[in-house]
Amino acid sequence: MRILIDGVPQIDAVRGVDYADYGYASPDVAAAYPFYPQKNNARFRFYLDTTLISNSEHDLLVEVTDTLGHVRSAGTRRFIVDNNTLVR
């Protein structure tokens, strides 16, 4: 599973790898999709350093690869980076 921002593969800011950590507990997914084979562990984690991305709108794409090597999009979301915001 790779994370792409505006079509560019990203590196996990903590682990230093180009893929997301997959297999975390997901009881909500299990409840919503009871016949999904990996429903109990469908969550992933990826640490994105937004200071490396311009303050503007971006497209985040989650790209997955199956055991046969087929790659496809698992979804795209638009988001805004604003590293100038003061968090209290």
C-alpha positions as CSV (number, residue, x, y, z in Angstrom):
1,M,0.0,0.0,0.0
2,R,1.5,3.3,-1.1
3,I,0.5,6.9,-0.4
4,L,0.8,9.4,-3.2
5,I,0.3,13.1,-2.9
6,D,-0.4,14.8,-6.2
7,G,0.8,11.7,-7.9
8,V,4.2,11.6,-6.1
9,P,4.9,8.6,-3.8
10,Q,5.5,9.6,-0.2
11,I,8.0,8.4,2.4
12,D,6.7,7.6,5.9
13,A,8.2,10.4,8.1
14,V,8.8,8.0,11.0
15,R,9.7,4.7,9.5
16,G,11.5,6.0,6.3
17,V,9.7,3.6,4.0
18,D,7.6,4.2,0.9
19,Y,4.6,2.1,2.0
20,A,1.9,2.3,4.7
21,D,1.8,0.0,7.7
22,Y,-1.2,-2.3,7.3
23,G,-3.2,-4.7,9.5
24,Y,-4.6,-2.6,12.4
25,A,-7.8,-3.5,14.1
26,S,-11.0,-2.2,12.4
27,P,-14.2,-3.2,14.2
28,D,-16.2,-0.6,12.3
29,V,-15.1,-2.1,9.0
30,A,-16.0,-5.6,10.2
31,A,-19.4,-4.4,11.2
32,A,-20.1,-2.6,7.9
33,Y,-18.6,-5.3,5.7
34,P,-19.1,-8.6,7.4
35,F,-18.1,-10.6,4.3
36,Y,-14.8,-8.7,3.6
37,P,-12.0,-11.3,4.1
38,Q,-9.7,-8.9,6.0
39,K,-12.4,-7.0,7.8
40,N,-10.9,-7.3,11.3
41,N,-7.6,-5.8,10.4
42,A,-8.3,-3.4,7.5
43,R,-6.8,-0.2,8.9
44,F,-3.4,1.3,7.9
45,R,-1.0,3.9,9.4
46,F,1.2,6.3,7.5
47,Y,3.1,9.3,9.0
48,L,3.0,12.2,6.5
49,D,5.3,15.2,7.1
50,T,3.2,18.1,5.8
51,T,6.1,20.6,6.1
52,L,7.5,19.0,3.0
53,I,4.3,19.9,1.0
54,S,3.2,23.3,-0.1
55,N,0.4,25.1,1.8
56,S,-2.4,24.5,-0.6
57,E,-4.9,21.9,-1.7
58,H,-3.6,18.4,-2.6
59,D,-4.9,15.0,-3.8
60,L,-4.1,12.0,-1.6
61,L,-4.2,8.7,-3.4
62,V,-4.0,5.3,-1.6
63,E,-2.6,2.7,-4.0
64,V,-2.8,-1.0,-3.2
65,T,-1.1,-4.1,-4.7
66,D,-2.6,-7.5,-4.4
67,T,-0.7,-10.8,-4.1
68,L,-0.5,-11.2,-7.9
69,G,1.1,-7.8,-8.3
70,H,-2.0,-6.0,-9.6
71,V,-2.0,-2.3,-8.6
72,R,-5.1,-0.2,-8.2
73,S,-6.5,2.8,-6.5
74,A,-8.2,2.3,-3.2
75,G,-9.5,5.9,-3.2
76,T,-8.5,9.6,-3.6
77,R,-9.2,12.4,-1.2
78,R,-8.6,16.2,-1.5
79,F,-7.1,17.9,1.5
80,I,-5.6,21.2,2.5
81,V,-2.2,21.7,4.0
82,D,-1.8,24.8,6.2
83,N,1.4,24.6,8.2
84,N,1.0,28.3,9.3
85,T,-1.9,27.5,11.6
86,L,-1.1,27.8,15.3
87,V,-2.3,24.8,17.3
88,R,-3.0,25.4,21.0
